[in-house]
Amino acid sequence: MSQPPSFPQPSSRPCQELREKRRQWGEEGAERPRSLQSRSVQEGPLECRDVVVQNALYTGNLVEVQRHFSERSTVNLVIHAKSQDLRWTSQKWGIWSLTYQQELTTPLHITASRGYLDCLRHLLLRGAEVDLAPGGQTALHAACAAATIDCVRLLLSFGADSGAVSEGGFQPLHLCRTPGSCDCARLLLRHGAVVNCVSEEEEDTPLHVAARLGLVEHVCLFLHHGADLEAKNAEGQTPLIAACTLAHSAQAADDYYDVCRQLVEAGARVNAADRDRQRPLHQACKTANHRVVALLLARGASVNIMSYSGSTALHNALQVAAYRLEHQPELAVRHLLNHSAVRVWPGALLKVLRHCCASPRTVEVLLNCYMHVPVTEAWQQAVPEELVRQHPRFFQSLFALGQSPRALQHLARCAVRSCLEGRLLQALPRLQLPPALHQFVLLRFEDVLY
């Protein structure tokens, strides 16, 4: 595993400037800003409703910020802001309305989360409390969530607590949730953040969060710093289970594969179970990530073990086939069948057809595991005419199975697979079959049934 790049240690100059400023204030009490003289430490911060001041902060106008936050004004202000979350509120007339939820923020939070480095430095040099959290989280939380790396570095150099816990129970490391936040995570770890810290409600470690979101670099970083591979969260999920759980786009499938590969190669148990006895393979089949399915099977995942609800990995793969077409769910089904997954009871094949007909190749690979398929007129009625027009050759060959037996070539394939049941992938190469025949036995897709 490659070593993470090193970064130079942050300069101590900002801290020195702040200490010098505070020393001067202590020696020259008469010259200390009146706003700071008149308010005791125990008093809460002032509330700012000045739109001009707020506009200067939100736009990062350094000149205006310097003017409004001079040495004779306080920097520890509280600002009411609208969050992105909506909630129902009752007006005094008894009318309910949907409004944006109000949240509390500070000048430090605003500038840190928006990457206004010069404004942030000015506020810190004016004595802003680096760990002030009127809205439930510190400015460092906000900067990590926004992945403003320079602001994170500056806040840490001014003594920000890398292990501060937000009102939601998260430490800054938990909020490094975007691909661009990996350098923020590095800085936090360098400044004392604990790699195995646990969120209060979900009990997630940073590795859980990174794995669930498919963050390849973060996973590599946390593993390099000794992250616990088998830590379980409140749902009993290990990081590997978390990596297999979240539905993702086909474009993100490779990232999730790389995350799972790193975890498995580091020693993560492929048959670990959560509180519902869901294994990584169960979850990978729900997301239809066929590369992860193949990886887990190759590493010894149990193909036929059931979850608490009685579902096997094959059940999960068939249930989502019609909704994950862009993921090529037929490949996951083929991997499972070639690893000796228990087949569907023949009497339930019509139900499978109704559910999976939008993915003809999934139907094909499943039916090619049976020597005889009980096709009736009900099968024709189960497939929408639109799908029949889109895939005429396949569905015509399917419906024709009700009038004629399966081809001899197919029957021979079923016989070979039956003889090698449980050891197909290990024994088949010893037969030294021609490549085309080898792939035929392994349920090669042909878009037609024989």
Secondary structure, DSSP 4 states (H G I P E B T S, - for coil): -PPPPP-PPPPSHHHHHHHHHHHHHHH-GGGS-HHHHHS-TTSPPEE---HHHHHHHHHT-HHHHHHHS-TTS-S-EEEEEEEEEEEEEE-TTS-EEEEEEEEEE-HHHHHHHHT-HHHHHHHHHTT--TT--TTSS-HHHHHHHHT-HHHHHHHHHTT--TT---TTS--GGGG--SGGGHHHHHHHHHTT--TT---TTT---HHHHHHHTT-HHHHHHHHHTT--TT---TT---HHHHHHHS---GGGHHHHHHHHHHHHHTT--TT---TT---HHHHHHHHT-HHHHHHHHHTT--SS---TTS--HHHHHHHHGGG-GGG-HHHHHHHHHHTTPPPPPGGGHHHHHHHHTTSHHHHHHHHTT-S-----HHHHHHS-HHHHHHSHHHHHHHHHTTTSPPPHHHHHHHHHHHHTTT-HHHHGGGG---HHHHHHHTT---SS--
